[in-house]
Amino acid sequence: MRIRTVLVGFGWSGREIWLPRLMANGEYEVVAAVDPDPARREAFTAATDRPAFGDVDALRAEDADLALVASPNHLHAAIARRLLTRGLATFVEKPVCLSSAEADTLAEAERAGGVPLLAGSACRYRADVRALADLVGELGHLRHIDLVWERACGVPRSQGWFTSLAEAGGGVLFDLGWHLLDVLETIAGPLAFVQAAASTSYDHVNDPRWTAAWRHDQPTPELDADVEDTVRGFLVTGSGLSVGLRASWATHAASHDVTEVRIEGSDDTAMLRSTFGFSPNREPRPRLSVVRRGRTSEIAVPTEPIGAEYSRQLDDIRDHLADPSACGSAIAGVRRIVGTIEALYAASATPLLPAGPVTTAAAT
């Protein structure tokens, strides 16, 4: 039986990422959409011949098997809570929530509704990331991991909400940083940090010359962004594993968009150099290498179509929906990631978020 799916949010992510993949996957059936914008609802119905509603209250749990939430960040937790408590399994794009308090609310809603919350972060489904993760056991004791994602020119606009603290929760740390922290868990497993240091900067976020033209966002007449475009962080676990994180929407140092993950072990070092995401301004192919005692060996990894990881994620969603133990499994990872983001913001010289309860990391 096909998975009857409601697409909640028909902005760039819903329109460009999820709808084409859902429609192309024979195991899913898009039955409706929800978006407060009448023009977007009309566009969805014109593209699919399916109804679109202005609010999730118009949905009945018995008419769908899954809700896929791709709305602006600040709406994720509130929408997911309403869907879960009504008994509708819910997948939420990253960032799943914007605080540890919101994570608590989602956990309560999942228990109340008895249906799973599924968390979105597609980069872990990339073939090159999987190949890197497969090498971890050969590296010895993990000592340090560097996570870097830098865009040459990639500040998102999305009618302004992406660079609004009130609507996005933060800047590049919630955007690219969430992906990097999820990849970290894929590589090293669940981590609890006891130290965090960070800095943030805002050099390009209000300059239209640094906008990500490839997203085709509608122009923002007056830029007044109040989120960071660059974050640099350093984290340490209780066992001594250190993690460096650097993410930037725009940088003078890069000629194109680059993602790097470097893992230093007691025996070997492995490094992946690629480009995550949808930017066409990217590395020509992913490169994975292992270095031991000064000798470098390159590991062959496949070059995939841009966005293939999202199609693969749909397979994982299908499997989780069929798994009776899926309830409660995703929220633990969500808590760790959002707790680490809170710790990094609190540790930065100009914190964007008030210091709240952090269950997995403590700023020092």
Secondary structure, DSSP 8 states (H G I E B T S, - for coil): --EEEEEE--SHIIIIIIHHHHHH-TTEEEEEEE-S-HHHHHHHHHHHS--EESSGGG--GGG-SEEEE-S-GGGHHHHHHHHHHTT--EEE-SSS-SSHHHHHHHHHHHHHHTS-EEE--GGGGSHHHHHHHHHGGGS-SEEEEEEEEE-SB-B--GGGGGG-HHHHSSSHIIIIIHHHHHHHHHHH-S--EEEEEEEEE-SSTT-GGGB-GGG-----SS----S-SEEEEEEEETTS-EEEEEEESB-TT-SSBEEEEEEEESS-EEEEEE--SS-SSB-SS-EEEEEETTEEEEE------TTHHHHHHHHHHHHHHT-TT-TTHHHHHHHHHHHHHHHHHHHSSS-SS-----SS----
